[in-house]
């Protein structure tokens, strides 16, 4: 797709990038024809679900992996100097046997900066990100937020042109993440960092709208840029601003919409029939979402953004739950909203046995793999079948990992519904105790 043309000087240009995992005979596409131009004075967000290739793109730009096809170009400035990059990781990636100061100095040491200059620049970076006084502390003595500040200091101390951030706040609690996010935005807007541009991977829609000037929304299987959105709200941004909420709702609607070329079926899971990949969503989580949407203040209909706030869920948790309810005909996704169907409203008010009966009816009516397992068990004289039989069938259509996850999911759902039983020791399905 065409990308927005930045008005500032471009720093990095990604053209026709593709990436595959696996060998030539079993290559799995992760990224497909991704184009991106990153310019000065902008924060760009890569937004999408886990597995959409966002981190793969980021690592390709960082030079940590080589893309299968396409180019990543660093465009020199008027002096002929090419942009440099530094990266902040999700998992802190600190050396536990080194102090804060020593961890921050690592990049400078790799660049063979003299010791005195290393120390001066590292101390300045530590002070800038708010850890003055902790120079001699070890990572085990620091909180998660403080460790991520060390990672940020280690990145900015090398004076990069482009700062790459891979879900830098996802491992932190909500309050710590908000504090660090705000501090980073303050440093950026005040021009106190040497960085000319920031590229951040996130699966938090509000975080993307809060921080970014442009947002690239990624679809999955394989990862593509499905939409590119310019955020023109002034900084600092207010989450309660109607324009902010409207943009968040718009992105939720885009990310839950079925692509025009997608098969005409309910749900957004890859595959059709028994080859439909099922996410690992528990029946307890589904019940909790039904109860939440059924009760006040939603009364059966909720904006996805409000539901995410209420349940403290990000899209990697919220979307699979909402789409599973849609698959079971317990909900309809309408733009940025989720609306419970009459069976789901009955489910919310039913007792345990009533809930099981409603879930079993939905499972056997709308999940082809569950139908297939139950039919095989009904047809066999002993009403048993090895799980390997179904696992092999799934592996004809998907990777072994997806096949295993899909079978585990349908097993959990089938047990709850008492549609069929599963014995882990013998790895067999049966109709024992089934209704």
PyMOL commands that set and color helices and strands:
alter all, ss='L'
color gray80, all
select helices_A, chain A and resi 24-26+54-62+100-110+115-128+139-141+144-156+174-189+205-211+242-256+273-275+283-294+304-311+315-327+342-349+352-366+368-379+387-395+400-417
alter helices_A, ss='H'
color red, helices_A
select strands_A, chain A and resi 10-21+28-39+42-47+69-74+85-88+162-166+197-202+214-219+224-230+301-303+331-334+337-340+384-386+421-423+428-430
alter strands_A, ss='S'
color yellow, strands_A
deselect
rebuild
show_as cartoon
